[in-house]
Amino acid sequence: MSLAMNLVGKTVKEVTTASIVYQNCAILDLDVIGVMIQVQRTITEEGDVETVESQIFLPWAQIIQIIVQEERP
């Protein structure tokens, strides 16, 4: 868990669940139960399109992978 604790406060490339891929999200907190992330999402409300920041808790059981960094050769 010590490697994972180093991610708190950092932005990761991707967090993947079975149904959603969160990209460029900040790790706010994590523990043995799950991880709290912050993401920017685009929503439509009453015909208006806007970007909002959401804090989402994901239990570890739902997370398939976390891509910390990605480089292209």
Backbone bond lengths (Angstrom), bond angles and torsions (degrees), N, CA, C in turn:
res aa  C-N    CA-C-N  psi(-1)  N-CA   C-N-CA  omega(-1)  CA-C   N-CA-C  phi
1 M - - - 1.455 - - 1.529 111.09 -
2 S 1.342 118.93 -17.16 1.460 120.05 -177.36 1.529 112.18 -65.08
3 L 1.340 117.98 -36.07 1.468 120.55 176.19 1.525 109.89 -63.45
4 A 1.320 117.05 -43.71 1.460 121.24 179.79 1.520 111.17 -63.54
5 M 1.324 118.19 -37.85 1.464 121.17 -179.49 1.528 111.30 -62.25
6 N 1.336 117.70 -26.58 1.457 121.15 177.77 1.522 112.27 -68.78
7 L 1.329 118.02 -12.78 1.462 121.65 -179.35 1.526 113.25 -82.94
8 V 1.325 118.08 -18.07 1.465 121.03 -178.13 1.522 109.59 -60.23
9 G 1.318 115.65 127.64 1.459 121.81 -179.57 1.521 113.53 89.88
10 K 1.315 117.52 -2.03 1.456 120.98 -178.89 1.523 110.87 -107.55
11 T 1.323 115.49 160.81 1.456 121.79 175.47 1.516 108.25 -98.92
12 V 1.328 115.79 131.24 1.459 120.88 178.39 1.520 109.38 -108.59
13 K 1.314 116.36 157.29 1.464 122.67 -177.20 1.523 111.68 -65.70
14 E 1.358 116.50 -44.26 1.467 118.38 -172.70 1.526 111.34 -161.01
15 V 1.324 115.55 141.12 1.465 122.73 169.68 1.521 105.91 -122.41
16 T 1.335 116.17 121.41 1.459 121.35 -174.81 1.518 110.97 -110.68
17 T 1.343 115.51 129.50 1.458 122.00 170.45 1.529 106.79 -114.00
18 A 1.331 116.59 -178.94 1.466 119.77 -179.41 1.528 112.06 -63.86
19 S 1.332 117.91 -29.17 1.457 119.77 -173.78 1.530 115.23 -118.64
20 I 1.335 118.06 -17.42 1.466 120.97 -175.15 1.522 109.64 -136.87
21 V 1.335 115.46 143.26 1.466 121.72 172.33 1.526 107.15 -114.64
22 Y 1.323 116.70 118.14 1.460 122.47 176.92 1.516 107.37 -96.37
23 Q 1.342 117.70 126.36 1.458 121.02 -177.69 1.521 110.52 -113.49
24 N 1.337 114.51 146.72 1.470 122.40 177.92 1.519 111.57 50.24
25 C 1.315 115.80 56.59 1.456 119.71 -178.23 1.527 111.20 -109.45
26 A 1.304 115.25 150.14 1.458 121.96 179.26 1.522 108.97 -91.52
27 I 1.316 115.89 137.12 1.465 121.50 175.82 1.525 106.73 -87.27
28 L 1.330 117.18 113.67 1.464 121.35 -178.53 1.520 111.63 -87.19
29 D 1.332 116.27 -39.94 1.463 120.93 -178.32 1.518 108.30 -164.96
30 L 1.312 116.49 157.98 1.453 120.68 173.31 1.512 109.55 -154.50
31 D 1.320 114.57 154.36 1.457 121.09 177.19 1.524 108.13 -151.08
32 V 1.326 117.75 -165.15 1.462 120.67 -177.06 1.527 112.33 -70.02
33 I 1.319 118.33 -16.64 1.465 121.93 -178.42 1.525 112.24 -89.49
34 G 1.333 117.30 -38.07 1.458 119.36 -176.78 1.509 113.05 179.55
35 V 1.320 114.58 -164.17 1.463 121.82 -176.16 1.530 109.71 -132.17
36 M 1.327 115.62 138.56 1.458 122.48 176.13 1.520 107.63 -101.83
37 I 1.335 116.69 123.28 1.464 121.03 -179.10 1.524 110.13 -120.22
38 Q 1.313 115.29 159.32 1.466 121.64 173.34 1.517 107.50 -121.87
39 V 1.319 115.72 127.72 1.461 121.26 -178.72 1.521 110.14 -131.81
40 Q 1.329 115.71 155.07 1.460 120.85 171.12 1.518 107.32 -96.76
41 R 1.326 115.71 129.87 1.458 121.21 -179.56 1.512 109.47 -125.90
42 T 1.316 116.07 150.11 1.454 121.66 174.06 1.517 107.40 -100.67
43 I 1.320 116.05 125.57 1.459 120.65 -179.61 1.528 109.82 -125.50
44 T 1.314 114.83 158.54 1.458 121.49 175.52 1.517 107.28 -117.36
45 E 1.320 115.12 124.21 1.459 120.38 -179.90 1.522 108.46 -134.31
46 E 1.316 116.23 116.92 1.467 122.39 -179.28 1.527 111.27 54.28
47 G 1.330 116.89 39.39 1.451 121.38 177.25 1.514 115.01 86.65
48 D 1.331 117.06 -13.16 1.466 120.66 178.44 1.523 109.80 -90.65
49 V 1.321 116.20 137.10 1.462 122.01 176.09 1.518 107.56 -102.20
50 E 1.330 116.31 127.39 1.453 119.77 179.52 1.525 110.62 -144.17
51 T 1.311 115.08 159.53 1.457 121.51 177.35 1.520 108.45 -102.43
52 V 1.330 115.68 131.68 1.460 121.26 179.14 1.525 108.88 -126.88
53 E 1.329 116.21 156.71 1.455 121.36 173.12 1.522 107.43 -102.14
54 S 1.316 115.56 129.90 1.464 121.10 -178.62 1.521 109.69 -121.63
55 Q 1.332 115.84 141.20 1.445 121.74 171.81 1.524 106.94 -102.59
56 I 1.326 116.43 124.80 1.456 121.76 -173.47 1.524 109.15 -127.36
57 F 1.343 116.58 132.37 1.460 120.60 174.52 1.521 108.79 -97.80
58 L 1.329 116.54 127.75 1.455 122.01 178.47 1.526 109.36 -119.62
59 P 1.328 118.04 119.11 1.470 119.60 174.34 1.530 109.60 -65.82
60 W 1.333 117.49 145.71 1.460 121.45 -179.68 1.522 111.39 -55.10
61 A 1.318 117.79 -32.96 1.468 121.24 -178.73 1.531 111.95 -61.77
62 Q 1.329 118.59 -24.15 1.461 122.19 -179.65 1.529 113.16 -91.25
63 I 1.322 117.66 -14.31 1.461 121.16 -175.70 1.520 109.90 -88.05
64 I 1.336 115.25 125.72 1.459 121.24 176.76 1.525 109.92 -87.40
65 Q 1.340 116.71 -46.44 1.465 120.03 179.12 1.519 110.70 -157.92
66 I 1.324 114.59 157.61 1.457 122.49 171.62 1.519 106.30 -125.00
67 I 1.328 116.22 118.95 1.458 120.75 176.00 1.519 106.79 -93.92
68 V 1.311 115.78 112.66 1.449 121.25 -175.29 1.520 110.77 -77.15
69 Q 1.329 116.42 -44.36 1.464 121.46 -176.62 1.517 107.72 -152.03
70 E 1.317 115.78 150.45 1.462 120.06 179.21 1.527 108.98 -140.59
71 E 1.315 115.97 133.33 1.460 121.02 178.49 1.503 109.74 -127.83
72 R 1.290 116.50 144.33 1.460 122.16 175.52 1.522 108.22 -105.14
73 P 1.336 117.47 134.08 1.477 119.76 -179.54 1.517 112.36 -68.81
